[in-house]
Amino acid sequence: MKKFIERQFKTLENGTTLKKEVIAGLVSFLTLVYIISVNSTILHNAGVSFQGAMIATILSAFLGCIVLGFWSNSPLVIVPGMGINALFTYTMVSQMGMTWQQALGVVFVSGVILTILSFTKLIQRLTTSIPTSLKSAITVGIGFFLTFIGLQEGGLVVKNDHTFVSIANFSNPEVLATVLTLAIAIFLFVKNVPANFLLTVIAGTLISFCLHGGLEKAHGSTTISVAAAKSVIGQLSFSSMMGFSFWIAVFSLTMVILFESIGIIHGQLSMINQENKQQKVIQSTTFSVILSSLLGTSPTVIAVEGSAGISSGGRTGLTSIVTGLLFLSCILFMPIIAYIPSTAIAPILIIIGSLMVKSITDIHLDDPTEAIPAFLILAFIPLTYSIVDGIAFGFIAYPLVKLAAGKKSEITPYMVAISALFFFRFALNFIS
């Protein structure tokens, strides 16, 4: 066994040991296990059964990590992406009118395109042709969107007939539970407590138990069953493939996955001087998107939280594989996860949103031709409740603002094509 591990993962060459890799994998898992309940809740809002969503989330994380570990031999971790799951549920399903099965079809096509691109140099050209301000604005806009969803899930923001939304009544036990859990979440996060999101979920569940005098299953039956797995695995549909909206969704999803992944991959590999593995990590990531669509969940991405495992000594694919195996073991704990209330999940969405908003510093705010299109993206995503529409407004505005300022040379052919595509979508909607 030791010889196989050394030959496959080159532990000695990478200056690590089996013990270090196992510990690093455990640390990565503890920082990411919250994904199971959070992602399942968001997918459930798209119409996926909560039990099926949990199975899909667990299996996609397991297989994604296994593929990444063996193919790239890097300690990064693959899980369903936060933010992208919001695009899946609240834009593609809720706003664009797709069924969740059709949305999975979009994920599959996007994954195939990305996988093909990952074996060429086109993927780098595409990412560099999009202005940094717009890429950062997408991240910030999704961050605000996740925060808004968290506020809604926790009951802190409610519908108002006069002002659209307003703050909730704090005498409501649900609201109080969210506020208390959020306070704990912030404290644990700023103190950099290990597995702070996992501890937040546990604390939030206990708070809800105390305020309500008990716990109820938040999502009905979650006993492990083959029927639940069958309800999501292989359920993708291509029935909307001939519609223009399908391809707009494919294009938007592809861009979001691309922009989120490249920066994280480069940053984490730079931590351990393994930039030479970037191509294989990208290939593993894009292939895992295909797997996620077949398993029944929104796209998987490289997890930011995987940095914790790297900081704990992870240097090879063993770290990723250990994390994946630990995710698989969570199938045994599915009945327990059913008791986690939305008030325990909402604060995590809010904090993740705040982390994504940090990218606002990468927007060139001193240049109006960069700042205005970026602002339209980050404003329209949460206010229209649509990531695709938010991206569209910013990308259409970008070449127009550049032309008005006499900066025609800064408009790339890729930007012209993308802007025209989004404009054509709005034109079709207007005509119909």
Beta strands, then each sheet from edge to edge (+ up, - down):
strand 1: 78-80
strand 2: 157-160
strand 3: 164-167
strand 4: 300-302
sheet 1: 1+ 4-
sheet 2: 2+ 3-
end
